[in-house]
Amino acid sequence: MIEVKIDYEKCTGCGKCARCCNFSVLEILDDAVAAGNPGKCTACLKCEAVCESGAIKIVWQSRKS
């Protein structure tokens, strides 16, 4: 399972991450980024790469049985 983590203290709300996401995982709401569709994330890491402030991290979570 993939988790999209956003550090809102670092996020500048520039929207680069949302614009580069081919799967519409991220969106801009009220001048801040939000993971509106985290289930669509493929962990391509484009959003991490374009985030100049380092506010986005894609984390693999193991499922608990």
Contact map, one row per residue, 1 for C-alpha under 8 A:
11100000000000000000000000000000000000000000000000000000000111100
11110000000000000000000000000000000001101110000000000000011110000
11111000000000000000000000000000000001000000000000000000011110000
01111100000000000000000000000000001001001000000000000001111000000
00111110000000000000000000000000000000000000000000000001111000000
00011111001000000000000000000000110000000000000000000011100000000
00001111111000000000000000000000000000000000000000000011000000000
00000111111000000000000000000001000000000000000000000010000000000
00000011111000000000000000000000000000000000000000000010000000000
00000011111100000000000000000000000000000000000000001110000000000
00000111111111000000000000000001100000000000000000001110000000000
00000000011111000000000000000001000000000000000000001000000000000
00000000001111100000000000010011100000000000000000000000000000000
00000000001111110000000000000011000000000000000000000000000000000
00000000000011111110000000110001100000000000000000000000000000000
00000000000001111111000000000000000000000000001001100000000000000
00000000000000111111100001000000000000000000011101100000000000000
00000000000000111111100111110000100000000000001000000000000000000
00000000000000111111100000000000000000000000000000000000000000000
00000000000000011111110000000000000000000000011001000000000000000
00000000000000001111111111000000000000000000011000000000000000000
00000000000000000001111100000000000000000000000000000000000000000
00000000000000000000111110000000000000011000000000000000000000000
00000000000000000100111111100000000110010000000000000000000000000
00000000000000000100101111100000001111111000000000000000000000000
00000000000000001100100111110000111111000000000000000000000000000
00000000000000100100000111111000111100000000000000000000000000000
00000000000010100100000001111111110000000000000000000000000000000
00000000000000000000000000111111110000000000000000000000000000000
00000000000000000000000000011111000000000000000000000000000000000
00000000000011000000000000011111100000000000000000000000000000000
00000001001111100000000000011111110000000000000000000000000000000
00000100001010100100000001111011111000000000000000000000000000000
00000100000000000000000001111001111100000000000000000000000000000
00010000000000000000000011100000111111000000000000000000000000000
00000000000000000000000111100000011111000000000000000000000000000
00000000000000000000000111000000001111111000000000000000000000000
01110000000000000000000011000000001111111000000000000000000000000
01000000000000000000000010000000000011111000000000000000000000000
00000000000000000000001110000000000011111100000000000000000000000
01010000000000000000001010000000000011111111000000000000000000000
01000000000000000000000000000000000000011111000000000000000000000
01000000000000000000000000000000000000001111100000000000010000000
00000000000000000000000000000000000000001111110000000000000000000
00000000000000000000000000000000000000000011111110000000010000000
00000000000000001001100000000000000000000001111111000000000000000
00000000000000011101100000000000000000000000111111100001000000000
00000000000000001000000000000000000000000000111111100111110000000
00000000000000000000000000000000000000000000111111110000000000000
00000000000000011001000000000000000000000000011111110000000000000
00000000000000011000000000000000000000000000001111111111000000000
00000000000000000000000000000000000000000000000011111110000000000
00000000011100000000000000000000000000000000000000111110000000000
00000000011000000000000000000000000000000000000100111111100000000
00000111111000000000000000000000000000000000000100111111100000000
00011110000000000000000000000000000000000000001100100111110000000
00011100000000000000000000000000000000000000000100000111111000000
01111000000000000000000000000000000000000010100100000001111100000
01111000000000000000000000000000000000000000000000000000111110000
11100000000000000000000000000000000000000000000000000000011111000
11100000000000000000000000000000000000000000000000000000001111100
10000000000000000000000000000000000000000000000000000000000111110
10000000000000000000000000000000000000000000000000000000000011111
00000000000000000000000000000000000000000000000000000000000001111
00000000000000000000000000000000000000000000000000000000000000111
